[in-house]
């Protein structure tokens, strides 16, 4: 890609974002408003509650109520956005389009950081032409646009440190890799999915200073501890760390086999529902073509399937372990990124309780993989298409103005989207196996 085309791509992406940022975003934006307001009013260290003994705490703002259950770094970042908005409004902090715009701008800023990181990572390993291609592909990717600019999801906040952690690990900088990986985990729990790939890259990468494997792993652990201590010390000093632990545990309270991610468990949920409907006298055709609805763990247990949470965790863990094993000799950033991206996809498609936005972390990692190994480009296209369709059919904005009917395909369209995702994961596995075998 030449410089003129690259500049045009960046300008086009900027115009698209300027057009969609004023939209209301996904339902998650309301909790961001509550959290940012209370970060300004009460301080970040009190956002999990300050009761003793710790108790589940809800916070309210402008008629919205939400508990705080994200790790600390995300709260610090939302606090910065809240302080900027408070300063711009003279401390009034009114709810409205301006606040929505401000909070949605935060993930877009991190998205721009991802694009910049992609450019420098790929330029170092594959040259400037491929670096421009990588940056443009991510910036113009519909998956990135619907996630950050339209939906206002915070996944770019975790994707930036996770991407940089993989790159640092593969380039022989274990301390930085560990610190960045800790930042990813302390932004959103999904950041932990890339930890095995980061450690593998630390293990296999040629070190910049000639250090041994044990020294590199120790440096990575030290980096993670240092970053974690820096971010968690304010909560320990304020005495609110027990509240933090209590509230972070509520992340695991989701009860659906699929929390709006159109994946393997979305297909399984509909199969269970259809099978149950036929036992109640419904025809097979009516059961199959009925709209899909989520199935809870309790409902699955009532139908004789009590351990699906463990099954999903085992499936995802086994797929991640397989990728680590076949890529155990990976020593470059492209393959390390491919393994990390596959790990994210394995979680997104095979684990239970996955939300519609949780797979975004795979997109920039796949861009790095495709920039260095072009056989991953079709996989990047397929995963991006699945992610975009998942967001679109789930509900691209909270007000429903862009709702798309799921009935045009006779069988609920989300089932076809889920099938696309499962096929894409299998294809990804095949491409990754072939690449590692070479």
C-alpha positions in Angstrom: 0.0 0.0 0.0 1.5 3.3 -1.0 1.5 6.5 1.1 -1.4 8.2 -0.7 -3.7 5.2 -0.4 -2.7 4.8 3.3 -3.5 8.5 4.0 -6.8 8.1 2.2 -7.7 5.0 4.3 -6.9 6.8 7.5 -9.0 9.8 6.5 -11.9 7.6 5.4 -11.8 5.7 8.8 -11.7 9.0 10.6 -14.8 10.3 8.8 -16.7 7.1 9.5 -16.0 7.4 13.2 -16.9 11.0 13.3 -20.3 10.1 11.8 -21.1 7.2 14.2 -19.7 8.5 17.5 -22.8 10.6 18.2 -25.0 7.4 18.2 -26.1 6.3 21.7 -24.0 3.1 21.7 -24.7 -0.2 23.3 -26.3 -0.7 26.7 -22.9 -0.9 28.3 -22.4 2.8 27.9 -24.9 3.5 30.7 -22.6 1.7 33.3 -19.6 3.7 32.0 -21.6 6.9 32.8 -22.3 5.7 36.3 -18.7 4.6 36.9 -17.1 7.8 35.5 -19.4 10.0 37.5 -18.7 8.3 40.8 -15.0 8.2 39.9 -15.1 12.0 39.8 -17.3 12.4 42.8 -15.9 9.7 45.2 -12.6 8.7 43.8 -11.6 5.5 41.9 -10.6 3.6 45.0 -14.2 3.7 46.4 -15.9 2.5 43.2 -16.2 -1.1 44.5 -17.9 0.2 47.6 -16.3 1.1 51.0 -18.5 -0.9 53.4 -17.0 -3.1 56.1 -17.6 -5.9 56.0 -17.7 -5.7 52.2 -21.1 -6.0 50.6 -22.5 -5.9 47.1 -22.8 -2.3 46.1 -24.9 -0.5 43.4 -24.1 3.0 42.2 -26.6 5.4 40.7 -26.5 8.3 38.3 -29.2 10.1 36.3 -31.7 7.3 36.9 -29.2 4.6 36.0 -28.0 2.0 38.5 -25.0 -0.3 38.0 -22.6 -2.3 40.1 -18.8 -1.9 39.4 -17.3 -5.2 38.3 -14.4 -4.3 36.0 -10.8 -4.4 37.1 -9.0 -1.2 38.3 -7.2 -0.1 35.2 -10.5 0.3 33.3 -11.8 2.4 36.1 -8.8 4.6 36.1 -9.2 5.1 32.3 -12.9 5.9 32.7 -12.1 8.3 35.5 -9.8 10.2 33.1 -12.7 10.6 30.7 -15.0 11.6 33.5 -12.6 14.2 34.8 -12.2 15.7 31.3 -16.0 15.9 30.9 -16.4 17.4 34.4 -13.8 20.0 33.6 -15.5 20.8 30.3 -18.9 21.2 32.0 -17.8 23.2 34.9 -18.3 20.3 37.3 -22.0 19.9 36.5 -21.6 16.4 34.8 -25.0 16.4 32.9 -26.2 13.2 31.3 -26.7 13.5 27.6 -25.3 13.2 24.1 -22.0 15.0 25.1 -21.3 12.5 27.9 -22.1 9.6 25.6 -19.7 11.1 23.0 -17.0 11.5 25.6 -17.2 8.0 26.9 -17.3 6.5 23.4 -14.3 8.6 22.4 -12.2 6.8 25.0 -12.2 3.4 23.2 -11.7 5.1 19.9 -8.5 6.8 21.3 -7.3 3.3 22.3 -8.3 2.1 18.8 -6.0 4.7 17.3 -3.3 3.5 19.7 -3.8 -0.1 18.4 -3.4 1.1 14.8 -0.2 2.9 15.7 1.1 -0.1 17.5 0.3 -2.3 14.6 2.2 -0.1 12.2 5.3 -0.1 14.3 5.2 -3.8 15.2 4.7 -4.9 11.6 7.2 -2.4 10.2 9.9 -3.9 12.4 9.3 -7.4 11.1 7.7 -7.1 7.6 8.6 -3.7 6.3 6.7 -0.4 5.8 4.4 -1.6 3.0 3.0 -4.4 5.1 2.8 -2.0 8.1 0.6 0.4 6.2 -1.5 -2.5 5.1 -1.9 -3.7 8.7 -2.8 -0.3 10.1 -5.3 0.4 7.3 -7.0 -3.1 7.6 -7.5 -2.6 11.3 -8.7 1.0 11.0 -11.2 0.2 8.2 -12.3 -3.1 9.6 -16.1 -3.1 10.3 -15.5 -5.2 13.4 -13.4 -2.4 14.9 -15.9 0.3 13.9 -19.0 -1.4 15.3 -17.1 -2.3 18.5 -15.6 1.0 19.6 -17.1 3.8 17.6 -20.7 2.5 17.3 -21.1 0.3 20.4 -18.7 2.1 22.8 -17.4 -1.2 24.1 -14.2 -1.0 26.1 -12.5 -3.9 24.4 -9.9 -1.7 22.7 -8.7 -0.8 26.2 -7.6 -4.4 26.8 -6.6 -5.1 23.2 -3.8 -2.4 23.2 -1.8 -3.7 26.1 -2.4 -7.4 25.1 -1.2 -6.8 21.6 1.9 -4.9 22.9 2.5 -7.7 25.4 2.7 -10.3 22.6 4.9 -8.1 20.6 7.2 -7.4 23.5 7.4 -11.1 24.4 8.3 -12.1 20.8 10.9 -9.4 20.5 12.8 -10.5 23.6 11.6 -8.0 26.2 10.1 -10.2 28.9 9.8 -7.6 31.7 7.7 -5.3 29.4 5.7 -8.2 28.2 4.8 -9.2 31.8 3.9 -5.6 32.7 1.7 -5.1 29.7 0.0 -8.5 30.1 -0.8 -7.5 33.7 -2.3 -4.3 32.4 -4.5 -6.2 30.0 -5.8 -8.5 32.7 -6.4 -5.6 35.1 -8.4 -3.9 32.4 -10.8 -6.7 31.6 -10.6 -10.4 32.7 -10.5 -11.5 29.0 -7.0 -10.2 28.9 -6.0 -13.4 30.8 -6.7 -15.4 27.7 -3.5 -14.2 26.0 -1.3 -14.9 29.0 -0.3 -18.5 27.8 0.6 -17.1 24.4 2.7 -14.4 26.0 4.6 -16.8 28.2 5.1 -19.1 25.2 6.6 -16.2 23.2 8.8 -15.3 26.2 10.0 -18.9 26.3 10.8 -19.2 22.6 11.8 -15.7 21.6 15.5 -14.9 21.0 16.3 -12.6 23.9 17.7 -9.1 23.2 20.4 -9.6 25.9 21.2 -13.3 25.6 19.5 -14.2 28.9 18.4 -17.8 29.5 14.8 -19.2 29.5 14.5 -19.1 33.3 15.7 -15.5 33.5 13.3 -14.4 30.8 10.3 -16.1 32.5 11.4 -14.6 35.8 11.6 -11.1 34.2 8.1 -11.5 32.8 6.7 -12.5 36.2 8.5 -9.6 37.8 7.1 -7.2 35.2 3.6 -8.5 35.9 4.0 -8.2 39.6 5.4 -4.6 39.3 2.5 -3.4 37.1 -0.1 -5.2 39.3 1.4 -3.7 42.5 1.4 -0.2 41.0 -2.3 -0.5 40.0 -3.6 -2.2 43.1 -1.7 -0.4 45.8 -4.1 2.6 46.0 -7.0 0.2 46.8 -4.9 -1.6 49.4 -3.9 1.7 51.0 -7.6 2.9 51.0 -8.7 -0.4 52.6 -11.2 -1.1 49.9 -9.4 -4.1 48.4 -11.9 -6.7 50.0 -14.7 -4.8 48.3 -12.8 -5.0 45.0 -12.4 -8.8 45.3 -16.1 -9.2 46.2 -17.3 -7.2 43.2 -14.9 -8.7 40.7 -16.2 -12.1 41.6 -19.6 -11.1 40.3 -18.2 -11.2 36.8 -18.7 -15.0 37.0 -22.4 -14.6 37.9 -23.6 -14.7 34.3 -26.0 -17.7 34.0 -26.5 -18.1 30.2 -24.7 -20.7 28.1 -24.2 -17.9 25.7 -24.5 -14.3 26.8 -25.3 -13.0 23.3 -22.3 -14.4 21.6 -23.4 -16.4 18.6 -21.1 -19.4 19.1 -21.2 -23.1 19.7 -23.3 -22.7 22.8 -25.8 -20.5 20.9 -26.4 -23.4 18.6 -26.5 -25.9 21.5 -29.0 -23.7 23.3 -31.4 -23.7 20.3 -30.9 -27.4 19.9 -32.0 -28.0 23.5 -34.9 -25.6 23.2 -36.1 -27.3 19.9 -35.7 -30.7 21.4 -37.8 -29.7 24.4 -40.4 -28.1 22.2 -40.9 -31.3 20.2 -41.5 -33.3 23.4 -44.3 -30.8 24.2 -46.1 -31.4 21.0 -44.5 -28.9 18.7 -43.6 -30.0 15.2 -39.9 -30.3 14.4 -40.1 -27.6 11.7 -41.8 -25.1 14.1 -39.2 -25.9 16.8 -36.2 -25.4 14.5 -37.6 -22.2 12.9 -38.6 -20.6 16.2 -36.6 -17.5 17.3 -33.5 -18.4 19.3 -33.5 -17.5 23.0 -30.7 -18.1 25.5 -30.6 -21.1 27.9 -29.5 -20.7 31.5 -27.4 -23.3 33.4 -30.3 -24.0 35.7 -32.6 -24.7 32.7 -30.0 -27.0 31.1 -29.6 -28.8 34.5 -33.3 -29.3 34.6 -33.1 -31.1 31.3 -30.4 -33.4 32.5 -27.3 -31.4 31.6 -25.9 -30.1 34.9 -22.2 -29.6 34.1 -22.1 -27.5 30.9 -20.1 -24.7 32.5 -17.3 -27.2 33.1 -17.7 -28.6 29.7 -17.3 -25.2 28.0 -14.3 -24.4 30.1 -12.7 -27.7 29.3 -13.3 -27.4 25.5 -11.8 -23.9 25.4 -8.8 -24.9 27.6 -8.2 -27.9 25.4 -8.2 -25.9 22.2 -5.8 -23.3 23.7 -3.5 -26.1 25.0 -3.5 -27.6 21.5 -2.5 -24.3 19.9 0.3 -23.8 22.4 1.6 -27.3 21.8 1.7 -27.1 18.0 3.2 -23.6 18.2 5.6 -24.5 20.9 8.6 -23.5 18.6 7.0 -20.2 17.6 9.6 -17.5 17.9 8.4 -14.6 15.9 5.6 -12.1 16.5 3.4 -13.2 13.6 3.1 -16.8 14.8 2.9 -15.7 18.5 0.0 -13.4 17.5 -1.7 -16.1 15.6 -1.6 -18.4 18.7 -2.9 -15.6 20.9 -5.7 -14.8 18.4 -6.6 -18.5 18.2 -6.7 -18.6 22.1 -9.2 -15.7 22.1 -11.3 -17.4 19.4 -11.3 -20.7 21.3 -12.6 -18.9 24.3 -15.2 -16.9 22.3 -16.6 -19.9 20.4 -16.3 -22.8 22.9 -16.5 -21.3 26.4 -19.8 -20.5 28.1 -21.0 -17.1 29.3 -19.4 -15.2 26.4 -20.7 -11.8 25.4 -21.1 -10.4 21.9 -18.0 -8.2 22.2 -15.5 -10.5 23.9 -13.8 -11.7 20.7 -12.6 -8.3 19.6 -9.2 -9.0 21.1 -8.5 -11.5 18.3 -8.9 -8.9 15.5 -5.7 -6.9 16.0 -3.7 -10.0 16.8 -4.9 -11.6 13.6 -3.9 -8.5 11.7 -0.3 -9.0 12.9 -0.4 -12.7 12.0 -1.8 -11.9 8.5 0.7 -9.1 7.9 3.6 -11.6 8.4 1.9 -14.7 7.1 -0.6 -14.1 4.4 -2.3 -17.4 4.8 -4.0 -15.9 7.9 -5.7 -13.1 5.8 -8.8 -15.2 4.9 -9.2 -16.2 8.5 -9.0 -12.6 9.6 -11.7 -11.8 7.1 -14.0 -14.6 8.3 -13.5 -13.8 12.0 -14.1 -10.1 11.3 -17.3 -10.9 9.4 -18.6 -13.1 12.2 -17.8 -10.4 14.9 -19.5 -7.7 12.9 -22.6 -9.7 12.2 -22.8 -10.7 15.9 -22.8 -7.1 16.9 -25.3 -6.1 14.2 -27.8 -8.8 14.9 -27.5 -8.5 18.7 -28.3 -4.8 18.4 -25.9 -2.2 17.1 -27.2 0.6 19.3 -29.2 0.5 22.5 -32.2 2.4 21.1 -33.0 -0.2 18.5 -33.0 2.2 15.6 -30.7 -0.1 13.5 -32.4 -3.3 14.5 -32.2 -6.0 11.8 -34.8 -8.7 11.4 -33.5 -12.2 12.1 -36.5 -13.8 10.3 -35.5 -13.3 6.6 -33.5 -16.5 6.5 -36.4 -18.7 7.7 -34.2 -20.2 10.4 -33.1 -17.5 12.8 -30.2 -15.6 11.2 -28.2 -15.7 14.4 -27.9 -19.5 14.0 -26.2 -19.0 10.6 -23.9 -16.4 12.2 -23.0 -18.9 14.9 -22.4 -21.6 12.3 -20.1 -19.2 10.4 -18.2 -18.6 13.7 -17.7 -22.3 14.4 -16.6 -23.0 10.8 -14.2 -20.1 11.0 -12.7 -21.5 14.2 -12.2 -24.9 12.6 -10.6 -23.2 9.5 -8.4 -21.2 11.8 -7.2 -24.3 13.5 -6.3 -25.9 10.2 -4.4 -22.9 8.9 -2.6 -22.6 12.2 -1.6 -26.3 12.2 -0.3 -26.0 8.6 1.6 -22.9 9.4 3.3 -24.4 12.5 4.0 -27.7 10.6 6.0 -25.7 8.0 
